[in-house]
Amino acid sequence: AETSHISTTMIDKVLVARVEREKLGDYESPGVQNDVTQAAQKLGWRIALDLSPVGLLSSSGLGLLLTLSKLCKANSGKLVLFGVKPEIMAVMKVTKVDRLFTLAADQAAAVRAAS
């Protein structure tokens, strides 16, 4: 399935959602959050989120990821991030927010971690 913000598929009962945006900022984050939340309400809260297209992650984008993580936990699910670009990962590590997320090397590892 595809919306303007994400494309989704199901693999082993895990919702694999690819963010189809180059930026996750003030403008994009609400739409991405809405689309992922709507998909998860239908398909389940075990989510592997593909951030490979994302080259810029603002504080609102980070807030979106934290909100999705909390929603997953509240619904007995799990959020796993993969495809995080090296420059975004570097910022996440410096600010220590990488510790707040489950990160995977690729889609297969993310699906396993979310299962």
C-alpha positions in Angstrom: 0.0 0.0 0.0 1.1 3.5 -0.6 0.3 7.0 0.6 2.0 10.3 -0.2 4.3 9.8 2.8 4.9 6.1 3.1 4.8 2.8 1.3 4.0 -0.3 3.3 4.1 -4.1 3.0 3.7 -7.0 5.5 6.5 -9.5 6.1 6.0 -12.2 8.8 3.3 -10.2 10.6 5.6 -7.1 10.7 4.5 -3.8 9.0 7.4 -2.7 6.9 6.9 1.0 6.3 9.2 3.0 4.0 9.2 6.8 4.6 8.9 8.3 1.1 10.3 11.7 2.0 13.9 13.1 1.8 13.2 15.2 4.9 11.5 14.5 8.2 10.8 18.1 9.4 7.9 20.2 10.7 6.0 19.9 7.4 6.5 16.1 6.7 6.3 14.6 10.2 2.5 15.0 10.9 1.7 13.3 7.6 4.2 10.4 8.1 2.9 9.9 11.7 -0.7 9.9 10.5 0.0 7.4 7.7 2.0 5.0 9.9 -0.5 5.2 12.7 -3.4 4.4 10.3 -1.5 1.5 8.8 -0.6 0.2 12.3 -4.2 0.4 13.5 -5.2 -1.9 10.7 -2.2 -4.2 10.4 -0.5 -4.2 13.9 2.0 -2.3 15.9 5.1 -4.4 15.0 6.8 -1.9 12.7 10.1 -2.0 10.8 10.5 1.7 9.6 12.7 2.2 6.6 14.4 5.6 6.8 16.7 5.1 3.8 15.2 7.9 1.7 15.6 10.4 4.6 18.6 12.7 4.4 17.4 15.3 6.9 15.9 14.5 10.3 14.8 17.6 12.3 13.8 17.7 16.0 10.2 17.3 14.9 11.2 14.2 12.9 12.9 12.9 16.0 9.7 13.6 18.0 7.7 11.7 15.4 10.0 8.6 15.8 9.7 8.8 19.6 5.9 9.1 19.4 5.7 6.1 17.1 8.0 4.1 19.5 5.7 5.0 22.5 2.6 4.0 20.5 4.1 0.7 19.5 5.0 -0.1 23.1 1.5 1.0 24.4 0.0 -1.4 21.8 2.2 -4.4 22.7 4.3 -3.9 19.6 7.8 -2.7 18.7 9.3 -0.1 16.4 12.6 -1.0 14.7 14.4 1.6 12.5 16.6 0.6 9.6 18.2 2.3 6.6 19.4 5.2 8.7 21.9 7.2 6.7 25.4 7.5 8.3 25.1 11.3 8.8 21.8 10.9 10.6 23.2 8.0 12.7 26.2 10.2 13.7 23.9 12.9 15.0 21.7 10.3 16.8 24.9 8.9 18.5 26.3 12.3 19.5 23.0 13.3 21.1 22.6 9.8 22.5 19.1 9.3 21.1 20.2 6.2 19.3 19.9 4.5 22.7 16.1 5.2 22.6 15.5 3.1 19.5 16.0 -0.4 18.3 18.2 -0.1 15.2 18.8 -2.8 12.6 21.3 -3.1 9.7 18.8 -4.0 7.0 15.1 -4.9 6.4 15.6 -8.6 7.2 17.2 -7.8 10.6 14.5 -5.2 11.3 11.7 -7.7 10.6 13.4 -10.3 12.9 13.9 -7.7 15.7 10.2 -6.5 15.4 8.7 -10.0 15.4 
